[in-house]
Amino acid sequence: MDNKITSLDKFRVPVGNQEIELQQVEFEAGGMAVLRLRIREHRRFTIFDIDPVTAGHWAEVMATWSKQQLSAVQADEQS
């Protein structure tokens, strides 16, 4: 039996053209599932396996930052 890997999303970054894939990995031996972040730049891969607590923290920080940046862009466009 192998680890069970489920693709959650796959997209390209507009600046830099990296391919990002998010996967859920359930290990054969059991335990908690992890979020696997795969970043592909040409032939090079960077892979992070992230626990649920870390993924949640990372998501909150990224969402807050994204909202602030989008608000700043919208404010600039209106002025």
C-alpha positions, 0 to 999 in steps of 0.5 A: 500500500502506498501513501494516498495523495489527493490533488487539491489545486494546481495553478501558475504564478503570474509573476515568475511562472512557477507551478504551484500544486497543493496536495493532501497526503495521507501516509500509509502508516497512519497519523494525521494528513499533511498539506503538501505544497509543491513549487516547480520552477523549470526542472527544480521542485521545492516541496513542503509537508505542512501540519494543519496548525502551521497551514492554518497560521500560514493561511491567516497571514497570507489572507490578511496580507492579500486583503491589505495589498488589494485594498491599497491597490483599490485605494490607489485606483480611486484616487 
